[in-house]
Amino acid sequence: MRVLIVGGVAGGASCAARLRRLSEAAEIIVFERGPYASFANCGLPYYVGDVIKEEKHLLVATPELFRDRFNIAVRTNTEVTAIHPETNRIELRDRQSGAETEEAYDALVLSPGAKPIRPPIPGVDLDGVFTVRTIPDSRRMRDWIQQTGARQAVIVGGGYIGLEMTENLVERGLGVTIVELQSQLMPILDPEMVEPIQAMVSRKGARVLLNDQAAGFEPAAGQRLRVQLGSGTAIETDLVVLAVGVKPEVELAVAAGLKLGSRGGIQVDDQMRTSVANIWAVGDAVEVLSPITGLSGPVPLAGPANRQGRIAADVIMGRDSRFRGVQGTAIVGLFGMALAATGPGEKLLRREGLWDGPLQCEKIYLHPGHHASYYPGSSMLSFKLIFSKRDGRILGAQAVGKDGVDKRIDVIAMAIQKEATVFDLEEAELCYAPQFGAAKDPINMAGMIAANVLRGDSVLLHHEDLAATDAFILDVREPGEFRRGHIDGAVNIPLHQLRGRLDELPRDREIWAYCFVGQRSYYAARMLLQLGFRVRNLSGGFRTFSLQELVQSRQGAKT
Ligand SMILES: Cc1cc2nc3c(=O)[nH]c(=O)nc-3n(C[C@H](O)[C@H](O)[C@H](O)COP(=O)(O)OP(=O)(O)OC[C@H]3O[C@@H](n4cnc5c(N)ncnc54)[C@H](O)[C@@H]3O)c2cc1C
């Protein structure tokens, strides 16, 4: 068995290593266009930021290690230029000598990844305009910063890579401006969950220009650049980082007649087989199915690429492994905060018509401490859980905060994969000591809040419901909190006074109760419901309300 692999980083390298673990007899050759195989692309922003100081630390495994430890040949600087499925052969070009050769395969695995999008705008190829995909890319950027004494950077795109580059350049002392086309950073997530990150970026002195785009780049004095914005203004800067997304590298696959999916990635089945015999494909180049929404498309994340590489190896060696699909579990760290998600967000579900449709979605918000509040150092974790009203099945979650974000999202990620419900979260047994969590962990709390809704013990309302209502809006916080900010038209009766002031509440109208995070108003709602009032509770309280108001004002600024 002769297995050839195109691309020697996440998917390709993991496929090669797994193949060897399953077969000592197979001949395995990896072709990598670039000078390095198996490097840590996810570490590149931190190399630019000098957090990772030496390039060698980005190399997860060298060709020598592959040869000595696994008896796998890795040929770097070697580009696969054509595939001939009818003869099971590929064409190669040595990028240093220019020599062209051919190789035959029994099985071929494509893991060519995705390339950064370079929008076709004037000046995009000027010196000083960078993308971040390879070690040489980040080395060039480091050198440029040093040689020009760069003090300012413009980052085009406010997604994962744009934010990581922002953090690293700010920490290196550069003044950063992020230009983002949409009305929020991290457009893939729900805007209210991104607001705390947006606030942190601003606190760190980075400028964020939303609803705008780079329309062109021109040379300016010295080695500087002028960035023309769609809004008509211009910014002078020392360097530009393009971080507007990636697109699957499919040219080789298309030329060989492999089918693509509807979103431009290589079409594969759940065993990573392409539409052409003896050819598998994995990683950023392929389309994957979301087990929750049933939608397919490329999801460029390292975890799925690694697992798919392993599955392709299993299948090539005759095992019946299958890929579960990708629900999109991801995290970004920024200035000591983290923003993470698993499963589809509300924005995507509404856009795809799934929110009120077959999935029958509901959401809850909570803002607990990341560990027991009595133990020093507790910080607020903002958490949003999306579940189905039909049966309580968990569909997605997003969380933002300083600590404990990754742990909660990972628990939910696994719960989704096991098709768990909010009732399972109520009962989830999780580790606890005061410095790590709470006896009722935020995961349990989320389950309890959602289960209360499904059992009818709590009737929710959301920010969007407040737009037009004649309900009596009841704020049960303390007067000092009320004075610092409240919902227009709200009446303040602190929770501890409520039993004595029932005659101030209407019996002919709904009462919409809120507090800071939704807990005191839940106590109020339970009391009033038992006394015959009709009550709803604002999910996530004034904290979520304030985040939603910020989102609304940004979206309003666009129109
Ligand atoms: C800056 C950055 C930060 C990231 N951070 C994260 C993160 O924090 N978390 C996360 O989950 N994901 C992250 N990712 C995404 C993650 O790196 C990718 O999802 C993953 O590397 C995809 O693996 P892959 O094997 O499909 O492609 P890649 O790892 O990109 O490897 C593809 C390789 O194929 C080679 N190649 C392409 N065509 C040919 C050809 N014709 N012949 C020979 N070789 C070829 C390319 O040179 C490339 O080296 C990040 C990506 C980048 C760029």
The ligand as an SDF file (V2000), in Angstrom:
LIG
                    3D

 53 58  0  0  0  0  0  0  0  0999 V2000
   -2.8890   32.3470   12.1780 C   0  0  0  0  0  0  0  0  0  0  0  0
   -3.7810   31.1670   12.4010 C   0  0  0  0  0  0  0  0  0  0  0  0
   -4.2530   30.9010   13.6740 C   0  0  0  0  0  0  0  0  0  0  0  0
   -5.1110   29.8130   13.8840 C   0  0  0  0  0  0  0  0  0  0  0  0
   -5.5550   29.5720   15.1570 N   0  0  0  0  0  0  0  0  0  0  0  0
   -6.3700   28.5130   15.3740 C   0  0  0  0  0  0  0  0  0  0  0  0
   -6.8040   28.1940   16.6770 C   0  0  0  0  0  0  0  0  0  0  0  0
   -6.4280   28.8650   17.6470 O   0  0  0  0  0  0  0  0  0  0  0  0
   -7.6490   27.1500   16.8370 N   0  0  0  0  0  0  0  0  0  0  0  0
   -8.0550   26.3730   15.7760 C   0  0  0  0  0  0  0  0  0  0  0  0
   -8.8160   25.4270   15.9750 O   0  0  0  0  0  0  0  0  0  0  0  0
   -7.6330   26.6430   14.5300 N   0  0  0  0  0  0  0  0  0  0  0  0
   -6.8060   27.6840   14.3030 C   0  0  0  0  0  0  0  0  0  0  0  0
   -6.3600   27.9270   13.0390 N   0  0  0  0  0  0  0  0  0  0  0  0
   -6.8320   27.0760   11.9420 C   0  0  0  0  0  0  0  0  0  0  0  0
   -6.0190   25.8070   11.8340 C   0  0  0  0  0  0  0  0  0  0  0  0
   -4.6720   26.1300   11.7720 O   0  0  0  0  0  0  0  0  0  0  0  0
   -6.4580   25.0570   10.5770 C   0  0  0  0  0  0  0  0  0  0  0  0
   -7.8250   24.7490   10.7160 O   0  0  0  0  0  0  0  0  0  0  0  0
   -5.6730   23.7850   10.3490 C   0  0  0  0  0  0  0  0  0  0  0  0
   -4.3000   24.0420   10.2690 O   0  0  0  0  0  0  0  0  0  0  0  0
   -6.1530   23.1290    9.0650 C   0  0  0  0  0  0  0  0  0  0  0  0
   -5.3820   22.0240    8.7740 O   0  0  0  0  0  0  0  0  0  0  0  0
   -5.1760   21.5610    7.2570 P   0  0  0  0  0  0  0  0  0  0  0  0
   -4.3020   20.3650    7.3070 O   0  0  0  0  0  0  0  0  0  0  0  0
   -6.4820   21.4840    6.5920 O   0  0  0  0  0  0  0  0  0  0  0  0
   -4.4300   22.7850    6.5660 O   0  0  0  0  0  0  0  0  0  0  0  0
   -3.0510   23.4510    6.9330 P   0  0  0  0  0  0  0  0  0  0  0  0
   -2.6790   23.1930    8.3290 O   0  0  0  0  0  0  0  0  0  0  0  0
   -3.1490   24.8770    6.4860 O   0  0  0  0  0  0  0  0  0  0  0  0
   -2.0190   22.6970    6.0140 O   0  0  0  0  0  0  0  0  0  0  0  0
   -2.1360   22.7050    4.6380 C   0  0  0  0  0  0  0  0  0  0  0  0
   -0.7600   22.6150    4.0340 C   0  0  0  0  0  0  0  0  0  0  0  0
   -0.8930   22.1270    2.7160 O   0  0  0  0  0  0  0  0  0  0  0  0
    0.1160   22.7010    1.9220 C   0  0  0  0  0  0  0  0  0  0  0  0
   -0.2970   22.6030    0.5220 N   0  0  0  0  0  0  0  0  0  0  0  0
   -1.3700   23.1860   -0.0680 C   0  0  0  0  0  0  0  0  0  0  0  0
   -1.4360   22.8610   -1.3640 N   0  0  0  0  0  0  0  0  0  0  0  0
   -0.3850   22.0410   -1.6020 C   0  0  0  0  0  0  0  0  0  0  0  0
    0.0910   21.3880   -2.7640 C   0  0  0  0  0  0  0  0  0  0  0  0
   -0.5420   21.4950   -3.9310 N   0  0  0  0  0  0  0  0  0  0  0  0
    1.2080   20.6440   -2.6590 N   0  0  0  0  0  0  0  0  0  0  0  0
    1.8470   20.5120   -1.4740 C   0  0  0  0  0  0  0  0  0  0  0  0
    1.4560   21.1270   -0.3610 N   0  0  0  0  0  0  0  0  0  0  0  0
    0.3350   21.8760   -0.4110 C   0  0  0  0  0  0  0  0  0  0  0  0
    0.1980   24.1290    2.4310 C   0  0  0  0  0  0  0  0  0  0  0  0
    1.4480   24.6900    2.1370 O   0  0  0  0  0  0  0  0  0  0  0  0
   -0.0650   23.9490    3.9310 C   0  0  0  0  0  0  0  0  0  0  0  0
    1.1380   23.9600    4.6490 O   0  0  0  0  0  0  0  0  0  0  0  0
   -5.4820   28.9980   12.7940 C   0  0  0  0  0  0  0  0  0  0  0  0
   -4.9940   29.2580   11.5190 C   0  0  0  0  0  0  0  0  0  0  0  0
   -4.1360   30.3150   11.3260 C   0  0  0  0  0  0  0  0  0  0  0  0
   -3.6120   30.5710    9.9410 C   0  0  0  0  0  0  0  0  0  0  0  0
  1  2  1  0
  2  3  1  0
  2 52  2  0
  3  4  2  0
  4  5  1  0
  4 50  1  0
  5  6  2  0
  6  7  1  0
  6 13  1  0
  7  8  2  0
  7  9  1  0
  9 10  1  0
 10 11  2  0
 10 12  1  0
 12 13  2  0
 13 14  1  0
 14 15  1  0
 14 50  1  0
 15 16  1  0
 16 17  1  0
 16 18  1  0
 18 19  1  0
 18 20  1  0
 20 21  1  0
 20 22  1  0
 22 23  1  0
 23 24  1  0
 24 25  2  0
 24 26  1  0
 24 27  1  0
 27 28  1  0
 28 29  2  0
 28 30  1  0
 28 31  1  0
 31 32  1  0
 32 33  1  0
 33 34  1  0
 33 48  1  0
 34 35  1  0
 35 36  1  0
 35 46  1  0
 36 37  1  0
 36 45  1  0
 37 38  2  0
 38 39  1  0
 39 40  1  0
 39 45  2  0
 40 41  1  0
 40 42  2  0
 42 43  1  0
 43 44  2  0
 44 45  1  0
 46 47  1  0
 46 48  1  0
 48 49  1  0
 50 51  2  0
 51 52  1  0
 52 53  1  0
M  END
$$$$
